[in-house]
Amino acid sequence: MKAYFINKVLATTVVGSYPVVKGTGLKAIFDPLKPAVETAVADQLAAGIDIISDGQVRGDMIQAFSGKLPGIKGQDVVGKIQPASGAITAADTKYARSKSPYVKGIITGPSTLAHGLHISTPMYRNKEELALDLAAALAVEARYLEAAGATLIQIDEPIFSTGVADLAVGKQAVELIAGAVKIPTCMHVCGGLETVIDDILKINVNVLDFEFSKNPANLALFGSRDLAGRMIGYGCVDSGVEAVEPVAEIKKRIEKGVEIFGAKSLLVDPDCGLRMRSRESAFWKLKNMAEAAREVRLAL
């Protein structure tokens, strides 16, 4: 399960989200957020990112999907969850694919989505039952993303590091989505991993994406653990602060990752999404990260 989806050592990517830069003019009247998608894509490419995203500009990670799924009204689950009537994010992914051969399609994980909603129906007894039906609905979206030309599909499960979610059910839900497509899949989990790492490593995806900049203690967890040939999405830029790390600092972090995992096992990315940063900060974080990865690559 190496990087057969891109023939480049230490390829750079993003966790997904980018600051929303709204446009003006006629185009913005018909689709107010299309200019934001175009800006996000253009900035990622200008920064030197190898596997880009559509920028996830059309809503937060819960609302972007919950607002499109039958059975959900606002933040309340009011009936049985069904797949959306059509693709939710595939149009923006298809636009990104028109600008780059390598695009990551992104889906909010079913457990994270379930815990972001209120159950207001006797249809579901708990979040675990809800998560499995959400997974079935999101598997349909994964197939739309595959058809739109996505190189890799990422399932975001930040809830997994909190201890709140049932990880056995979470595993089943993630694998339901991953099993729906033929292209490689990735799971992103931010936060500290100490109490959940063994359960997370049981989940069958091609890439496991974690934050190592804000949580350097995560690195120590992998010394004796077998990745079973999977890749690591290596968060080496702190998404939680506005300050832009210098290239030299990011380079040291990447070198540490190479030392632990090996260069061929790493995809280089920020810790998390960049939606809450200013456009200038987000762009320079990505640009410095891409330069740091290039310097480490040349030194191999």
Secondary structure, 3 states (H helix, E strand, C coil): CCCCCCCCCCCEECCCCCCCCCCCCHHHHHCCCHHHHHHHHHHHHHHCCCEECCCCCCCCCCHHHHCCCCCEECCEECCCCCCCCCCCCHHHHHHHHHHCCCEEEEEECHHHHHHCCEECCCCCCCHHHHHHHHHHHHHHHHHHHHHCCCCEEEEECHHHHCCCCCHHHHHHHHHHHHCCCCCCEEEEECCCCCCCHHHHCCCCCCEEEEECCCCHHHHHHHCCCCCCCCEEEEECCCCCCCCCCCHHHHHHHHHHHHHHHCHHHEEEECCCCCCCCCHHHHHHHHHHHHHHHHHHHHHC
